[in-house]
């Protein structure tokens, strides 16, 4: 059957081309935020490489250091989850397995972040 509709009109309603924009931006923003945090963390590791454990603990008694490390961990987990979600959506073709894996990585990211934050609070209160 021949139609007089344009190709764009025919394609409309067959899926949202806007659904991936948020995901794409989230990956770029988290990557941009991670760059300076990773640089800061690399400097801390280099400076405290041979320092005693107590010096490192004293470094993380600062609310700024704990905040930066917490942000680094949370952003890394979120950025990693976004990447894994794209991989799963692109390469896992079994729908139930795809949903299971996405939910699994969501929980893994959430509990990893929760454990990291609890660890930061524990270090800060020592």
Rosetta silent file (secondary structure, phi, psi, omega in degrees, C-alpha in Angstrom):
SEQUENCE: XXXXXXXXXXXXXXXXXXXXXXXXXXXXXXXXXXXXXXXXXXXXXXXXXXXXXXXXXXXXXXXXXXXXXXXXXXXXXXXXXXXXXXXXXXXXXXXXXXXXXXXXXXXXXXXXXXXXXXXXXXXXXX
SCORE:     score description
SCORE:     0.000 S_00000001
   1 L     0.000  130.658 -179.917    0.000    0.000    0.000 S_00000001
   2 L   -91.508  137.487  179.362    1.390    3.376   -0.970 S_00000001
   3 L  -123.297  153.582  179.809    1.072    6.227    1.460 S_00000001
   4 L   -93.785    2.097  179.508    1.528    9.924    1.022 S_00000001
   5 L   -74.113  148.074  176.730    3.067   10.358    4.471 S_00000001
   6 L   -72.105  165.482  178.620    6.712   11.362    4.733 S_00000001
   7 H   -61.146  -37.414  178.202    9.275    8.936    6.145 S_00000001
   8 H   -63.539  -44.792 -179.676    9.423   11.011    9.340 S_00000001
   9 H   -64.175  -37.209  179.123    5.653   10.823    9.798 S_00000001
  10 H   -67.624  -34.890 -177.061    5.736    7.062    9.210 S_00000001
  11 H   -80.241  -22.417 -179.061    8.472    6.591   11.814 S_00000001
  12 L   -64.398  138.747 -179.109    6.781    8.687   14.488 S_00000001
  13 L    89.376   -3.751  179.806    5.173    6.593   17.172 S_00000001
  14 L   -96.466   13.572 -179.276    7.517    3.653   16.574 S_00000001
  15 L   141.749  157.638 -176.869    9.715    4.480   19.544 S_00000001
  16 L   -97.650  123.132  176.026   11.109    7.460   21.296 S_00000001
  17 L   -80.717   -6.423 -178.246   14.293    8.932   20.008 S_00000001
  18 L   -90.910  -12.923 -172.358   14.431   11.050   23.187 S_00000001
  19 H   -66.733  -29.064 -178.194   14.781    8.181   25.686 S_00000001
  20 H   -87.334   -9.876 -176.049   18.537    7.848   25.262 S_00000001
  21 H   -65.738  -44.795  179.300   19.342   11.547   25.564 S_00000001
  22 H   -61.199  -44.618 -179.799   19.113   11.600   29.364 S_00000001
  23 H   -61.664  -44.514  179.914   21.264    8.492   29.595 S_00000001
  24 H   -61.974  -46.368  179.077   23.854    9.946   27.204 S_00000001
  25 H   -64.476  -40.188  179.946   24.011   13.237   29.134 S_00000001
  26 H   -61.268  -41.088  178.055   24.255   11.439   32.481 S_00000001
  27 H   -64.635  -41.772 -179.060   27.264    9.473   31.244 S_00000001
  28 H   -68.725  -41.135 -179.440   28.994   12.618   29.966 S_00000001
  29 H   -67.202  -44.223  178.967   28.285   14.645   33.106 S_00000001
  30 H   -64.752  -37.376  177.470   29.465   11.890   35.441 S_00000001
  31 H   -63.700  -42.191  179.864   32.610   11.438   33.328 S_00000001
  32 H   -66.512  -37.010  178.132   33.310   15.189   33.470 S_00000001
  33 H   -73.494  -31.109 -179.636   32.806   15.246   37.247 S_00000001
  34 H   -71.394  -29.916 -176.500   34.948   12.156   37.730 S_00000001
  35 H   -56.916  -55.069  179.632   37.975   13.622   35.941 S_00000001
  36 H   -68.807  -31.908  178.394   38.984   16.191   38.615 S_00000001
  37 H   -67.097  -38.356  177.423   37.982   13.832   41.437 S_00000001
  38 H   -68.153  -36.494  175.963   40.206   11.090   40.025 S_00000001
  39 H   -62.691  -46.727  177.205   43.054   13.568   39.689 S_00000001
  40 H   -58.675  -45.579 -178.567   42.590   14.603   43.338 S_00000001
  41 H   -64.650  -39.562  177.870   42.465   10.951   44.412 S_00000001
  42 H   -62.590  -40.292  178.104   45.617   10.099   42.422 S_00000001
  43 H   -64.703  -43.497  178.428   47.453   12.974   44.124 S_00000001
  44 H   -60.758  -44.463  179.848   46.288   11.781   47.555 S_00000001
  45 H   -62.146  -43.788 -179.592   47.455    8.235   46.780 S_00000001
  46 H   -65.184  -44.613 -178.181   50.863    9.465   45.592 S_00000001
  47 H   -65.731  -40.185 -174.862   51.355   11.791   48.582 S_00000001
  48 L  -100.399   15.686 -176.217   50.277    9.207   51.168 S_00000001
  49 L   -55.992  -49.473 -176.913   51.768    6.153   49.437 S_00000001
  50 L  -102.155    5.553 -178.167   54.440    5.499   52.055 S_00000001
  51 L   -74.681  151.937  176.218   52.771    7.359   54.910 S_00000001
  52 L   -63.811  157.252 -178.897   51.650    5.512   58.017 S_00000001
  53 H   -55.213  -38.563 -177.277   48.012    4.455   58.264 S_00000001
  54 H   -62.971  -35.812  178.758   47.350    7.060   60.956 S_00000001
  55 H   -66.201  -39.381  178.472   48.333    9.911   58.613 S_00000001
  56 H   -66.850  -40.930  177.978   45.879    8.728   56.000 S_00000001
  57 H   -63.035  -40.549  177.713   43.110    8.461   58.583 S_00000001
  58 H   -63.321  -36.263  177.719   43.896   12.009   59.733 S_00000001
  59 H   -59.528  -38.286 -176.537   43.621   13.190   56.132 S_00000001
  60 L   -93.251   18.522  168.623   40.090   11.822   55.968 S_00000001
  61 L   -85.118  -11.758  177.762   38.944   13.500   59.172 S_00000001
  62 L   -78.764  135.183  178.450   38.282   16.562   57.040 S_00000001
  63 H   -64.078  -29.077  179.205   34.711   16.938   55.840 S_00000001
  64 H   -69.459  -42.827  179.985   36.080   18.107   52.474 S_00000001
  65 H   -67.289  -42.248  178.988   38.168   14.997   51.943 S_00000001
  66 H   -65.318  -40.541  178.991   35.321   12.708   52.998 S_00000001
  67 H   -64.137  -43.855  179.806   32.902   14.592   50.741 S_00000001
  68 H   -64.149  -44.088 -179.985   35.270   14.384   47.767 S_00000001
  69 H   -67.598  -38.745  177.356   35.919   10.675   48.288 S_00000001
  70 H   -64.150  -43.756  177.814   32.209    9.971   48.770 S_00000001
  71 H   -62.096  -41.967  178.514   31.372   11.894   45.599 S_00000001
  72 H   -58.804  -47.734 -177.177   34.098    9.979   43.746 S_00000001
  73 H   -66.179  -46.690 -178.832   32.730    6.618   44.866 S_00000001
  74 H   -63.192  -44.779  179.695   29.081    7.474   44.191 S_00000001
  75 H   -65.860  -38.194  178.085   29.838    8.945   40.763 S_00000001
  76 H   -63.579  -43.586 -179.994   32.039    5.966   39.833 S_00000001
  77 H   -65.829  -41.545 -179.869   29.307    3.519   40.783 S_00000001
  78 H   -67.828  -43.592  178.570   26.620    5.485   38.936 S_00000001
  79 H   -62.474  -42.381  177.577   28.805    5.948   35.849 S_00000001
  80 H   -63.785  -41.192  177.934   29.669    2.250   35.896 S_00000001
  81 H   -62.720  -43.575  178.933   26.020    1.296   36.229 S_00000001
  82 H   -59.217  -42.407  178.514   25.086    3.505   33.270 S_00000001
  83 H   -64.911  -43.228  179.037   27.762    1.837   31.171 S_00000001
  84 H   -65.233  -36.464  178.881   26.701   -1.664   32.196 S_00000001
  85 H   -62.633  -41.665  178.110   23.082   -0.823   31.435 S_00000001
  86 H   -63.625  -43.881  179.726   24.002    0.197   27.890 S_00000001
  87 H   -61.602  -46.207 -179.666   26.020   -2.989   27.409 S_00000001
  88 H   -62.586  -46.540 -178.625   23.192   -5.154   28.746 S_00000001
  89 H   -63.875  -32.797 -178.120   20.546   -3.401   26.649 S_00000001
  90 H   -81.794  -34.410 -169.051   22.662   -3.709   23.501 S_00000001
  91 H  -115.684  -12.347  176.163   23.976   -7.261   23.834 S_00000001
  92 L   -98.873  119.729 -173.054   21.552   -9.276   25.986 S_00000001
  93 L  -101.383  -13.984  177.257   18.630  -10.300   23.813 S_00000001
  94 L   -82.732  117.858 -169.597   16.648  -12.425   26.270 S_00000001
  95 H   -61.868  -42.915 -179.251   14.181   -9.973   27.827 S_00000001
  96 H   -67.021  -40.235  177.627   13.884  -11.603   31.283 S_00000001
  97 H   -65.416  -39.163  178.748   17.656  -11.937   31.614 S_00000001
  98 H   -60.357  -48.232 -179.989   18.076   -8.321   30.515 S_00000001
  99 H   -63.664  -44.265  178.975   15.676   -7.076   33.204 S_00000001
 100 H   -59.007  -46.359 -177.496   17.294   -9.312   35.847 S_00000001
 101 H   -65.776  -39.694  178.666   20.810   -8.082   35.016 S_00000001
 102 H   -64.254  -45.153  178.391   19.804   -4.412   35.040 S_00000001
 103 H   -64.544  -40.939  178.659   18.090   -4.802   38.428 S_00000001
 104 H   -59.046  -46.898 -179.716   21.061   -6.803   39.738 S_00000001
 105 H   -70.390  -28.424  173.334   23.521   -4.069   38.760 S_00000001
 106 H   -63.441  -48.942  179.024   21.238   -1.410   40.248 S_00000001
 107 H   -64.300  -40.929  178.683   21.269   -3.196   43.594 S_00000001
 108 H   -60.060  -44.252  177.956   24.998   -3.861   43.336 S_00000001
 109 H   -65.473  -44.254 -179.019   25.664   -0.163   42.706 S_00000001
 110 H   -62.170  -50.444 -177.789   23.303    0.940   45.481 S_00000001
 111 H   -70.282  -32.056  174.006   24.741   -1.386   48.129 S_00000001
 112 H   -63.121  -43.724  176.789   28.305   -0.653   47.039 S_00000001
 113 H   -64.894  -41.141  178.747   27.624    3.063   47.483 S_00000001
 114 H   -62.578  -44.600  178.806   25.912    2.463   50.820 S_00000001
 115 H   -64.899  -38.081  178.416   28.865    0.424   52.110 S_00000001
 116 H   -64.763  -42.976  179.588   31.301    3.077   50.902 S_00000001
 117 H   -66.472  -39.840  176.681   29.389    5.849   52.670 S_00000001
 118 H   -63.459  -39.601  177.447   29.190    3.831   55.877 S_00000001
 119 H   -63.536  -41.477  178.815   32.942    3.235   55.625 S_00000001
 120 H   -63.378  -41.923  178.398   33.574    6.970   55.139 S_00000001
 121 H   -64.852  -39.745  178.509   31.482    7.794   58.201 S_00000001
 122 H   -63.315  -43.232  178.416   33.361    5.131   60.168 S_00000001
 123 H   -65.963  -38.979 -176.633   36.747    6.551   59.147 S_00000001
 124 H   -69.063  -29.760 -176.637   35.640   10.094   59.908 S_00000001
 125 L   -89.874   -3.151  178.951   34.478    9.216   63.430 S_00000001
 126 L   -71.473    0.000    0.000   37.690    7.396   64.453 S_00000001
